[in-house]
């Protein structure tokens, strides 16, 4: 009987230390994308309901999370309304940080109006990145300091910057495939 009690205690402790990936719905579970990111843990998915969200400087905070449209369609627009970059990915994120199925617009910053990657390697897929500006470099996307994002299936158009209206990279090596980059 003592052996069964010990086995039960060990099993309970192991399960208590195990975390499971969660889906955090915006606005169902969290009112904003920023709040959902703050509440998330590695492996979680932030599923955003169709609509326009006026948020800027969304910092993924080094988390391996997926942020995207709940439907998998381009029915979610994140408009920073010239309040900064839309996404700030600068905490050593790797390809487990995924931005997908989003329209990213209205970003305005010195570097990276739409997405600013610094020393990070996120996955950016099936996004439309349009109407962002940078006074310096990378109106749509800026990659700097050993950033090697994987960018696939994206449309990057109508972005402006002093250098690199669509994409600008400094000491970085992104992988870009199946994207339309035009009119920047």
Secondary structure, DSSP 8 states (H G I E B T S, - for coil): -HHHHHHHHHHHHHHHT-----EEEETTTBSSHHHHHHH--TT-EEEE-SEEE----EE-TT---EEEESSSSS-EEEE-TTSS-SEEE-S---TTSEEES-EEE--EEEE-SSEEEES---EEES-EEES-EEEEE-SSEEEESS---EEES-EEES-EEEE-SSEEEES---EEES-EEE--
